[in-house]
């Protein structure tokens, strides 16, 4: 939601997609409604790229000697993978510090980390997070409902571009240092 406030054109495009697909549906959006919401999925991927839930993935021990990008890694070495830095790699992403969900509309990179390792917010391979499917379904449904049911504004005349996006860690996860305060205005469908 913070990135959507900072980028109102993205918020509007997302609202148009969700409201256009769901229409005047008054009850809760379900998984069945998410099929054509490609921009919603791109917004979530872009958010995970810039703000992975855990900036450092759980450490792994090298099971054999290996060389990665010219670095020799000995068997038994504890390896930490920096998902935060991978998501900001200029070799993988143009303007890596910019929030641009469109980069995922025509990009087949998946968050499961099975084929591409430039986007691994949940780890990769067989040691990736076992809750990926559940987490993504919950995020998509929650965001779709928030965007469909409400128009959003910042209180007291605050502007999105003024939001402090400083992050901090509480040992294993990362979150905004300052809570987002926003007002939800019920959206009434016409028709």
Buried (B, 14 or more C-beta within 10 A) or exposed (E): BBBBBBBEEBBEBBBEBBBEBBEEEEEEBEEEBBEEBBBBBBBBBBBBBBBBBBBBBEEBEBEEEEEEEEEEEEEEEEEEBEBBEBBBEEEBBEEBEEBBBEBBEEBEBBBBBEEBEBBBBBBBEEEBBEEBEEBBEEBBBEBBBBBBBBEBEBEEEEEBEEBEBEBEEEEEEBEBEEEEEBEEEEEEEEE
